[in-house]
C-alpha cells in the first residue's frame, strides 16, 4: 500500500458546491499498510522481509523505490493487471479534507501465487506478522501458520 498526502491551503469555498478549494502546495508519499508495519518493526532493530502484491504502475514503482530507499527487504510481486492500493489524503490548513482510495480485489490466481511464495519463505523466520488491513490477501490466515513460527495477526 502506498500513502500519499497532498498538502495545500484553503481560503474559500467552491461556487459550484459548498466544498473547500485547495490550492495545492506539495505532496508526500510514504509506505502504507503492511509496508508501514514492516518499516515500524525495522525501526525497532529487527530484520524484516515483506511479501505482497502491487501493480506494475506508477504507484507500485513508487512503493518499490521507497522500500529500497528505506532498505526494507521485500518480495513484492508486481502484476500488470493489478492496481497498487493507494490512499491519497488531501490536507488543507492542517485538516484532512478527503481521502481518495484506489484499490481492487486481487484475483485468486495471484493470491495462490502469494501463498506459495509464503510457504517457501516461512521456514526462514522466527516470527511472522500478518497484516493486510482487511484488503483480502488474508482470506484464510489459519493456513499460514506452522508449529515452529510465532504468528502475530494484525488486520
N, C-alpha and C positions, 0 to 999 in steps of 0.2 A: 504494500500500500504506500502511496505517495501522498504526503500532506503539503498543500500549497496555501500560502497566505498572501492575499492581495491587500495591501495597505493603501489608504488614502484619506482624504478629508472630505467632509460633507458639510456644506453650509446652507443648503436649500433643498426643497422637495421638488420632485418632478411635476411639471404641469400636466402630465399625462395621467398620473395617479399619485396618491399620497405616499410615495416612497422616496428615500434619500437618493440624491445624485451624489455619487462618489467620484471625486477627482483622483484618479489613480496616481500613486507616487512611487511605490516599489513593491516587489514581491520577494517572498522567501519560499524555498522548497526544503522539505525535511523528509526523512524516512518516517513512515507511519505504520500503524498496525503492528503486526508481528515483527517487522523490521525495527520498529521503535523499541519493542520489548527486547530484542537482541542487542540493540545499542545500549540500553539501560543495563542489561546484565554484563555486557562487556565493560561498561564504565566502572563496574564493581571489581574488575580484575579477572573475571572468569573468561575462559576461552569459549567462543561462541561459533556456531555454524548454523546458518539459516537455510531452510528449504522452503521453496514456494514457487508460485506461478505468476508470471507477469506477461504483459503483451509485448509484441515487437512493435512498439510505438514510441513516440517521444517521451511519454511519461515513464514507460518501462526503462528506456535508456537513461533517463534522469535518475531513476531509482538505483540502477546498477552503478552509475557514476558516484552517487552518494555513498553507496555501500563500499565501493573501492576507496573513496576518499577517507571514509571512517575506518578503513581496514577491517571490515566485518566480513569474515569468511562466509561465502554463500554458495548455494546450489540452486539458483533461480533458473527455472526453465521458462524460456520465452516462446510464445506461440503467436503466429501471425494473426489468427482469428480470435485472440483474447484481448480485451481492453484492460489495461492496468488499472486497478482500483485506485481512484484518486479522489481525495476530499479537498475541495477548494473553499477556503473561507475568505469572505470579503469583510475586511475590518475597516471601519471609519471612526475617527475620533475615539480610538481605544475601545470600540464596541463592535462585536461581531454582528454584521447586518444580515448575512445569509451564508449558508453552506450549500455548495453545489457538489453532488456526488456523481461520479462516473463509475459504474460497475455493471457487471453482468454475471449470470450464472456460469459456472465452469463446467464444461462437458464431462460426463462420466469417464470418457476415454482419458482425458487429461488427469483426472483425479486418480484413476487407476495407475497411470504412469508415475504420479507423485508418490502414491503409496508403495509402489515397487522400489522406487529410489530410497524411500524412508526405511524399508525393511533391510536394504543392503547397508545403510548407514548406522542403524540403531546399535549395532554391536560395538561401535567405537565410542559410545557416550555413556557417562555415568548418570546423567540427569537429562531428561527430555522435557521441554516446556512446550505444550501445545497451545497455540493461540491463533485464532482466525477471526476474531471479532464478529463471530456469527455470520461469516461470509460464505459458508458452505463447504469449505475444504475439509472440515472435521465432521462429516456426516456420521461417521461411526468411529469415534475415538477409542473405543474399547479394543478394536483391532490393533491399535498402535502400541500397546504395552507388552512388556515381557517381564519375566521374573527378575532379571538382572538389572533392570533400569528403573530408577525412580522417576515416576511420571507426574508432572505438575500440569494441571489443566487450567488454562486461562481462556475464557470465552469472551 
